[in-house]
Amino acid sequence: MTAAPDRPAPPTDGEADPFRHLAIEYRDVDGLVATLAPVLEEALTRGDLVLAVVDDVVRTAVLRHLGVGAAGIVFGEPAQPYTYSGQTTAARRATTLRELTAGGRAALVLSDSSAAGAPDAWSVLDASSNLALRGLPVTLLCLCDASRAVEDSERFLYWNHPELYVGATASPNPRYRTPERVLTAVPAPPAPELGPPDHVTTFAGAGALRGVRRETHRRGEEAGLDDEQIDGLVLAVGELTSNSIEHGPGHGTLSWWTRPGRLVAQISDPGLMTTTTPGLRCPETRSVRGRGVWLARQLTDVLHLWTGAAGTHVRLEIGDRAGN
């Protein structure tokens, strides 16, 4: 599925990107909180939205250190935001933060990097976040416990954070790489194996799209999805199949796994993506092209793209337990 390239809104001349992505590598919680406390206090004083997705040890230490001053922090469950797809986690994060900051309020997000899983998964998530969060008034601060870090921290710590905290000071990171470079070096992994699909069909040429949409609607009904879910899935599968036809080899397969209240679809073709992770940047409002994958991400619970020896694949999940 050689997807159409993302077309982000162009930056305003002379206006810096408000999004910041930093990391703190720490060896003990007391040292971490000593660095975090002034950052949190400053954000709360400004009236920023402060979200902390951290483990119980860090949460307890922050609450103890700040006392009543921590009342404005919204704590979340560390494992809750993550799916097997770093692309999906980044896209969900961007959608949520775009809504929360729509009124002009800035946001500070603390993220426990260890909850993202393996180092490569963290790298894909962070690089994808660097694409998805561009232009938002968000500071994403990743917490890295050095005692749990693996030997090769280059590709998942230094590559993805334009700024690093050294002690109490944030400094530019000279080893930072653009997300496009990172995602080329650390490509998205395949989606988990699901076993043989319940149904497989083929498609070829633009004339197949009507049949693809009819089949998608039928599969949604068989899974017991509601009308809104079915309509979204029909549009998402139609957009992605159209990409395979228009920008890829023109043909492919559509596989289905159906469970009560849940539906998984996978579109595969023998083409290769020319973009690393399409559909993460919010497209320009007036843009006619480059919206398909981004729109499909908004309409499904999980959307994961990867390229392998056999070609390019995109998996969509919608319904109960999607993403678990």
C-alpha positions in Angstrom: 0.0 0.0 0.0 2.1 2.9 -1.3 0.2 5.5 0.6 -0.2 9.1 -0.5 2.3 11.3 1.5 1.2 13.2 4.6 0.4 16.8 3.9 0.8 18.7 7.2 -0.3 22.3 7.6 2.6 24.5 6.7 4.2 26.4 9.6 3.5 30.0 10.0 6.5 32.2 9.0 8.6 33.0 12.0 6.5 30.9 14.4 8.3 28.2 16.3 6.6 24.8 16.8 5.1 24.9 20.3 5.5 21.1 20.7 8.5 20.1 22.9 9.7 16.5 23.5 12.2 16.0 26.3 13.6 13.1 28.3 14.9 12.7 31.9 17.2 9.7 32.6 17.2 9.1 36.3 18.7 6.6 38.7 16.6 7.3 41.8 13.2 8.7 42.4 14.3 11.4 44.7 16.6 12.8 42.0 13.8 12.5 39.5 11.4 14.4 41.6 14.0 17.1 42.4 14.1 17.8 38.6 10.4 17.4 38.0 9.1 19.5 40.9 10.0 23.0 39.5 8.8 22.0 36.0 5.4 20.8 37.5 5.1 23.9 39.7 5.7 26.2 36.8 3.2 24.5 34.6 0.5 24.5 37.3 1.2 28.2 38.1 0.6 29.0 34.4 -2.6 27.1 34.4 -1.4 24.4 32.0 -3.1 21.0 31.9 -0.8 18.6 33.6 -1.1 14.8 32.9 1.1 12.3 34.6 1.2 8.7 33.2 3.6 7.3 35.8 4.0 4.3 38.1 2.9 4.3 41.7 6.4 4.9 43.0 6.8 8.1 41.1 3.3 9.2 41.7 3.7 8.8 45.5 7.0 10.7 45.5 5.5 13.6 43.5 2.5 13.8 45.8 4.7 13.8 48.9 7.1 16.4 47.5 4.4 18.8 46.2 1.7 18.3 48.8 -1.4 20.3 48.1 0.4 21.8 45.1 -0.1 18.5 43.3 -3.9 18.9 43.3 -4.0 20.1 39.7 -2.2 17.0 38.3 -4.3 14.4 36.5 -2.7 11.0 37.0 -3.3 8.1 34.6 -2.6 4.4 34.5 0.9 3.8 32.9 -0.2 0.8 30.7 -3.5 2.3 29.7 -2.5 4.5 26.8 -0.5 1.8 25.0 -1.4 -0.7 22.3 0.8 -3.1 20.4 1.0 -0.3 17.8 3.1 2.7 18.7 1.5 4.5 15.7 -1.9 4.0 17.2 -0.8 5.2 20.7 0.7 8.3 19.2 -2.4 9.0 17.1 -4.7 8.6 20.1 -2.4 10.8 22.2 -2.5 13.5 19.5 -6.3 13.3 19.1 -6.9 13.6 22.9 -4.4 16.5 23.3 -5.7 18.3 20.3 -9.2 18.3 21.9 -7.9 19.3 25.4 -5.8 22.2 24.1 -8.4 23.5 21.5 -9.3 26.4 23.8 -5.7 27.6 23.9 -4.6 25.9 27.1 -1.1 24.3 27.0 -0.4 20.8 28.3 2.5 19.1 30.0 2.5 15.3 29.8 4.7 13.0 31.8 5.2 9.6 30.2 6.8 6.6 31.9 8.8 5.1 29.0 9.1 1.7 30.5 5.3 1.1 30.0 5.8 1.2 26.2 7.4 -2.2 26.2 10.5 -3.2 24.3 13.1 -0.6 23.2 12.1 -0.7 19.6 8.4 -0.3 20.5 9.3 2.8 22.5 11.4 4.2 19.6 8.5 3.8 17.2 6.1 5.4 19.7 8.4 8.4 20.4 9.2 8.9 16.7 5.5 8.6 15.8 4.6 11.1 18.6 7.1 13.6 17.1 5.1 13.5 13.9 1.6 13.4 15.4 2.1 16.1 18.0 3.7 18.7 15.8 2.0 22.1 16.1 0.3 21.4 19.4 1.0 23.4 22.6 2.2 20.3 24.3 5.4 19.4 26.2 5.9 15.7 26.3 8.4 14.7 29.1 9.6 11.1 29.0 10.9 9.5 32.2 13.6 6.9 31.7 14.7 4.8 34.7 18.4 4.2 34.0 18.3 1.1 36.2 15.9 -0.6 33.8 17.4 0.7 30.6 18.9 -1.7 28.2 22.4 -1.4 26.8 21.5 0.1 23.5 19.8 3.3 24.5 20.9 5.3 21.5 18.0 4.5 19.2 15.2 4.8 21.7 16.4 7.6 24.0 18.9 9.9 22.2 17.4 9.6 18.7 13.9 10.7 19.7 14.3 13.6 22.1 15.3 17.0 20.8 16.1 18.0 24.4 17.5 16.1 27.4 17.6 17.0 31.1 21.0 16.9 32.6 20.4 17.5 36.3 17.9 20.3 36.5 18.7 21.8 33.1 17.2 21.0 29.8 19.7 21.2 26.9 19.6 20.5 23.2 20.4 16.9 22.3 23.0 16.8 19.4 22.2 13.1 18.8 18.6 13.7 18.0 17.3 12.4 14.6 14.2 13.3 12.7 11.3 10.9 13.1 11.5 10.0 9.4 15.1 8.8 9.9 14.3 6.9 13.1 11.3 5.1 11.5 13.5 4.2 8.5 16.1 2.7 10.9 13.6 1.2 13.3 10.6 0.2 11.2 7.2 -0.6 12.6 7.0 -4.3 13.6 4.4 -6.7 12.2 1.1 -6.8 14.0 0.6 -9.8 16.3 -0.3 -13.2 14.7 -4.1 -13.9 14.8 -4.1 -17.3 13.1 -5.9 -18.1 9.9 -8.5 -15.4 9.0 -12.2 -16.2 8.9 -12.6 -14.8 5.4 -10.2 -13.7 2.6 -11.1 -11.9 -0.6 -9.1 -10.2 -3.3 -9.5 -6.9 -5.0 -8.1 -5.3 -8.2 -8.7 -2.0 -9.9 -11.0 0.9 -9.0 -14.1 -1.1 -9.9 -13.5 -3.4 -6.9 -14.2 -0.6 -4.4 -17.9 -0.9 -4.4 -17.7 -4.6 -3.6 -15.1 -3.9 -0.9 -17.5 -1.4 0.8 -20.5 -3.8 0.6 -18.4 -6.6 2.1 -17.1 -4.4 4.9 -20.7 -3.4 5.8 -21.7 -7.1 5.8 -18.8 -8.1 8.0 -19.6 -5.2 10.4 -23.2 -6.4 10.8 -22.0 -10.0 11.3 -19.8 -8.8 14.2 -22.6 -6.9 15.8 -21.1 -3.5 15.4 -23.4 -0.5 15.8 -24.3 1.7 12.8 -21.7 4.4 13.7 -18.9 1.8 13.9 -19.9 0.2 10.6 -20.1 3.5 8.8 -16.6 4.4 10.1 -15.2 1.0 9.2 -16.6 1.2 5.7 -15.0 4.6 5.1 -11.7 3.5 6.6 -11.4 0.2 4.7 -12.5 2.0 1.5 -9.8 4.7 1.9 -7.1 2.2 2.6 -8.1 -0.1 -0.3 -8.2 2.9 -2.6 -4.6 3.7 -1.5 -3.5 0.2 -2.6 -5.2 0.6 -5.9 -4.3 4.2 -6.7 -0.8 4.5 -5.1 0.3 0.9 -4.9 0.3 -2.1 -7.2 -3.5 -1.9 -7.9 -4.5 -5.2 -6.3 -4.3 -7.0 -3.0 -6.1 -9.1 -0.4 -8.6 -8.2 2.3 -8.6 -10.6 5.4 -11.2 -10.7 8.2 -11.2 -12.0 11.8 -14.7 -11.7 13.3 -15.6 -12.1 17.0 -18.9 -10.9 18.7 -18.7 -7.2 19.0 -15.2 -7.0 17.5 -13.8 -7.0 13.9 -10.3 -7.0 12.6 -9.5 -6.3 8.9 -6.2 -6.5 7.2 -5.4 -5.1 3.8 -2.2 -6.5 2.1 -0.6 -5.9 -1.2 2.9 -6.6 -2.7 3.9 -2.9 -2.8 6.3 -1.0 -0.6 5.4 2.2 1.3 7.3 5.2 0.3 6.5 7.0 3.6 7.6 5.7 7.0 4.4 6.1 9.0 1.6 7.8 7.0 -1.5 9.3 8.5 0.1 10.6 11.7 0.2 14.3 10.9 -3.1 16.2 11.0 -3.6 17.3 7.4 -4.1 20.8 6.4 -7.8 21.8 6.5 -7.9 22.7 2.8 -5.9 19.7 1.6 -7.7 17.4 -0.8 -5.1 14.7 -0.8 -3.1 12.9 1.9 -6.1 12.6 4.3 -7.1 9.0 3.8 -4.9 7.2 6.3 -5.2 10.0 8.9 -9.0 9.8 8.6 -8.9 6.0 8.9 -7.0 6.3 12.1 -9.7 8.6 13.5 -12.4 6.1 12.6 -10.9 2.9 14.1 -9.6 1.8 17.5 -6.3 0.5 16.2 -4.6 1.1 12.8 -1.2 -0.4 12.2 0.9 -0.3 9.1 4.1 -2.2 8.4 6.1 -3.4 5.4 7.8 -6.8 5.1 9.3 -9.0 2.4 5.8 -9.9 1.1 4.7 -6.3 0.8 2.8 -3.8 2.8 0.0 -4.5 5.3 -2.4 -2.4 7.3 -4.5 -3.8 10.1 -7.6 -2.2 11.5 -9.4 -3.1 14.7 -12.7 -1.9 15.9 -15.1 -2.9 18.6 -14.9 -4.4 22.1 -11.4 -5.3 23.3 -9.8 -3.6 20.3 -6.2 -2.7 21.1 -5.9 -5.1 24.1 
